[in-house]
Amino acid sequence: MKMQSDNQVDEKKIYPSIDKPWLKYYTDEQINAELPQYKAFDYIYEKNKEYKNSVAFNYYGRKITYGQFFDQTESAGKAFLEAGVKKASCKI
């Protein structure tokens, strides 16, 4: 943003969510690529269900396997349902 001489910010505002300055780093093919129609968890599960004993995350030395991640995610989902959070029916 341009500064005026009296230290006030110029009226012109920049909105990254509208201007999308990051797009200049991508090709047209990448920008227009078809995205997978999965929920994030479903996509991770489908790509890694055969690797349940492999490390999914290594956070400061704490390693979590895909199997643990899947189990913990399911457990958290059940806890939300029991707490009264309703399952969403979102369409992508």
C-alpha positions in Angstrom: 0.0 0.0 0.0 1.2 3.5 -0.8 1.8 5.8 2.2 0.8 9.5 2.0 3.0 12.2 3.3 0.9 12.7 6.4 1.5 9.0 7.4 -2.0 7.9 6.4 -2.6 4.8 4.4 -3.8 5.4 0.8 -7.4 4.6 0.3 -6.6 1.9 -2.2 -6.9 -1.5 -0.5 -5.4 -4.8 -1.5 -7.5 -7.9 -1.2 -5.4 -11.0 -1.8 -8.6 -13.2 -1.8 -9.9 -11.2 -4.8 -6.6 -10.3 -6.5 -5.1 -13.8 -6.1 -1.5 -12.7 -6.5 -0.2 -16.3 -6.1 -1.7 -17.3 -9.4 1.3 -15.8 -11.3 3.4 -18.7 -10.1 1.1 -21.4 -11.8 0.6 -22.4 -15.4 -2.8 -22.3 -17.0 -2.9 -26.1 -16.9 -2.3 -26.1 -13.1 -4.9 -23.3 -12.5 -7.5 -25.1 -14.6 -6.8 -28.7 -13.4 -9.7 -30.7 -12.2 -9.6 -31.1 -8.4 -10.4 -34.5 -6.8 -13.9 -34.6 -5.5 -13.1 -36.0 -2.0 -13.2 -34.8 1.5 -9.6 -34.3 2.7 -9.8 -37.3 5.1 -11.3 -39.6 2.4 -8.6 -38.7 0.0 -5.8 -39.3 2.6 -7.4 -42.6 3.5 -7.8 -43.8 -0.1 -4.2 -43.0 -0.9 -2.8 -44.6 2.3 -5.1 -47.3 3.5 -2.4 -49.9 2.5 0.2 -48.2 4.6 -1.4 -48.2 8.0 2.0 -49.0 9.7 3.8 -46.3 7.9 4.5 -42.9 9.6 2.0 -40.3 8.5 3.2 -37.5 10.7 6.5 -36.8 12.5 5.9 -33.8 14.8 8.9 -32.9 16.9 9.9 -36.6 17.1 6.3 -37.9 17.9 5.5 -40.3 15.1 1.9 -41.2 14.2 1.2 -43.9 11.7 -1.6 -43.8 9.2 -3.5 -46.4 11.2 -3.3 -44.3 14.4 -4.3 -41.2 12.4 -7.4 -43.1 11.0 -8.3 -44.5 14.4 -7.9 -41.1 16.2 -9.9 -39.3 13.5 -12.7 -41.8 13.8 -12.7 -41.5 17.6 -12.8 -37.7 17.4 -15.7 -37.8 14.9 -17.7 -40.1 17.3 -16.9 -37.8 20.2 -18.3 -34.8 18.2 -21.4 -36.7 17.4 -21.9 -37.7 21.0 -21.4 -34.1 22.0 -24.3 -33.1 19.8 -22.4 -31.9 16.7 -24.4 -32.9 13.7 -22.9 -34.7 10.7 -22.8 -32.3 7.8 -24.1 -33.2 4.4 -21.9 -30.9 2.3 -21.6 -31.3 -1.4 -18.4 -30.4 -3.2 
